[in-house]
Each structure stands twice: as structure tokens, then as C-alpha cells.
């Protein structure tokens, strides 16, 4: 994805250095060694997404407690719509999902990647 706001690059680098515990768990336990490459804190358009798989055109966002405030819900919905208009699939998981249903989160991601990739014959 080459369409991004260059002003976001320093912040993206800083966010990679300071991942949340839930981002670290998903990255180090699952995404880092996943057979299809994922990137952390990737600048896309005017946003920085938590995780991005270019091959699958998949964005993964982890939402902490602040994401459930009315204003943030509205912003998150607008952000998801913008990313979807870029023909990206957006998966959102809560920190609670990571804590209580980690295997289910990983299965959902795996299914989304497999659905998006061309079937090998």
C-alpha cells in the first residue's frame, strides 16, 4: 500500500516500539510467524493501522476500552468505511477478545486471509 501520509511514519515507528500488551501478544504469538507476511503499525492513507497484510488486503485493529465511547465508535466506523473503500477488509477485535478468546481471534484472522487469497489449484 503506497498511498499514505508520510507525516505518519515517525508516529508509526514509535507505535511499533511501544505496542500494547494485546498487540504484543497477537504479534509475537501469531502474526509474526504467520505464513503470509503481516506488518505492524502500518501507515495507510491518513491512518496508522495496528496490523496489515498486503497480500490479503487485510487490516486488523485492536480496540481498547476507549474505543467504546460514542465519539470513538463514530470515528472508528468512519475509519473502517474509508479503509473498505480502499478495497481492504477490516477486522476489529477488542482487548477482551485477545484475553478471553485468543484462539478464536487467530482462527478468524486465518479464515479471512484464506478467503482473500486466490485458491491454488
N, C-alpha and C positions, 0 to 999 in steps of 0.2 A: 504494500500500500504506500504509494509515493505521495499521495495527497495529504499533507499535514501542515500544521502551523509550526514553523521552525522555532518560534518563541517557546514552544512547549518542551523542547528537547532537554534543556537543563533541569526542568522540573521532573521530567520522566526519569532521567538518570538518578536524581535524588530519591524519587519514589522507589526505584529498584533497590537502592541501598537501604531503604527503611520500610520494607514490606511489613504489613500487619501479620500477626501470628497466623491468621487464617490463610492469607496469601502465601506465607512461607510453607504452611502445611500442604496446600494444594500444589505448589510449585515443586517442592523437594520430594514429596511423596508420590506424585503422579505425573504432572505435566513435564517436568524436566527430562524424564526418561521415556516419555510417550513416543511411539514410533513416528509420529508426524510432528514436525517442529512447532513449538509454541514460543512466543516472545512475551516478556513481562513488561508492563507499563509502556505500552506502545502508543506513540502519537498517531492518531488518525483524525483527519480533518482538524477541527478545533478542540478535540478531546484527547485525553490520555486514557486508554482502556486498560483494565487490570491485566488481561491476558489476550493474546491474539494469535490465531493460527491462519496464516496467509493461504496455505494450500486448501483449507476447508472454508475459508472466508468466515471464520467463527470468532466472535468476541465473547469473552467470559468476564462478567462483572460480579464482584463480591460486595454485598451490601451490608454495612454495619448498621447499628441502631439509628444513626442519624438519617439514614435513607428512608425511614418510615414516617418522617414528619411530612405534613401535607405539601409544603413548598418543595421539599426534596423529591417527593414522589412525582410531582408535576415535572420537575427538571429531569428526573431520570427517564420518565416516559418520553419526553421530547428528545432526549439524547438517544434513546433506543430507536425512535422513529427516524431520526436523522441517519443513524448508522444503518438501519434497514433500507433506507432509500439509496444507500451506497451498495446495496445488494449484499450486506453482511447479515449473518444470523447472530442474534444476541441472546445469550443465556445468562440469567441472573440467579444468583444463589445468595442466601443470607449467611451470615457468620454462624447462625444456629444450624443451618443445613450442614455446614462443614463440621461442626462439633458433633451433631447427632446423627447425621446420615451421610457420612463421608463416602462410603461405598456407593450409595445411590447417586451422589453427585458425580462421582467418577464414571459410573455407568451411563448417566445422562450425557456427559461430555463425549464419551466414546461413541455412543449411538449417534449423536449429532455430527461428529467427524465422519463416521462411516456413511451416513446418509448423504453427506455433501460431496464425497469423493466419487469420481467415476468408478463404476464397477469394473473390476478386472475380469477378463474372460479367459 
